[in-house]
């Protein structure tokens, strides 16, 4: 039998089973990556939505169960009830609630902005479903939405974080529950394979489904259970499963590029490293942060402060500049380092304030 895969008679059932199964798993896993990487070319402008509401799950309990419930797990915090994209704590609030780093949230927000979210930072679900991959749509359908079908940035961050941090077994079980709500029967496999190989006719699809069943269903039950599916995929070559299931929020090439660029930044001479920061320098940093409308809490986070510290600064000072200045002075008093200038420069660069860093520390005072 000649197919797009060659002659089925010349291929062992094990080889064909692994090939078809790997492609099946790959197509589902690719759906997660499309959440970050595949965006519609002409997004529809979303309708404004109310802020005070809870998100609901659409069929998650019966499909992905505890696996998809992690998409909404932020310790009970609902960010849209606390802040919005116009506020300086938008990024830091999501980093704290979703247990992500500042660079990870910034990366997610830059992708999210490409779809033009509304003033509350929400997007209609159909923006993400505008793609041809049926497996990606199956996965995207598990993401919880609000009552008016909006995906919040908080849920987006939780979903991406889950894809990045979940164990291989957890991902595989989630994939299985996306594939079927019960067990993988021959009929379910045929439907999946038709989606994978739309150019192939029914005889080829039937042969492939039989090969998959023979390879995975070693107990001859006529279907593939969740444990069987997970065990079978985990027995595939490690490099294959890793390449399929691994998901990084910030691509490695971007990390390497950022590190290379940072290594080329001008550095102060050694004597400068031993100087303590002056109040004039701290005041200039505060003024520039305020003037350029920068998120000072990003800088504070890179200097080691937590949300409770931000609240304390805000409680004691009404003006934003005073809050920034108090944060910087507190850091200076407690850091106890001789290379304070170098440390502050690093924090400014890491919080996307390289221009302020260069303007202040590479001029004559």
BELMOVEN-V714256 format. One record per run of one state. SS is the DSSP state (H for helix, E for strand, C for the rest). FROM is the first residue (numbers start at 0). TO is the last residue. If there is no record, write none. Layout:
# BELMOVEN-V714256
{{SS;FROM;TO} {SS;FROM;TO}}
This chain:
# BELMOVEN-V714256
{{C;0;0} {E;1;2} {C;3;4} {E;5;6} {H;7;9} {C;10;11} {H;12;36} {C;37;54} {E;55;55} {C;56;58} {H;59;62} {C;63;63} {H;64;71} {C;72;77} {H;78;80} {C;81;88} {H;89;97} {C;98;100} {H;101;112} {C;113;120} {E;121;123} {C;124;124} {H;125;128} {C;129;132} {H;133;139} {C;140;143} {E;144;144} {C;145;148} {E;149;151} {H;152;164} {C;165;166} {H;167;178} {C;179;182} {E;183;184} {H;185;195} {C;196;200} {H;201;215} {C;216;221} {E;222;223} {C;224;224} {H;225;233} {C;234;236} {H;237;244} {C;245;250} {H;251;262} {C;263;268} {H;269;272} {C;273;277} {H;278;290} {C;291;294} {H;295;301} {C;302;305} {H;306;315} {C;316;318} {H;319;334} {C;335;338} {H;339;349} {C;350;352} {H;353;360} {C;361;364}}
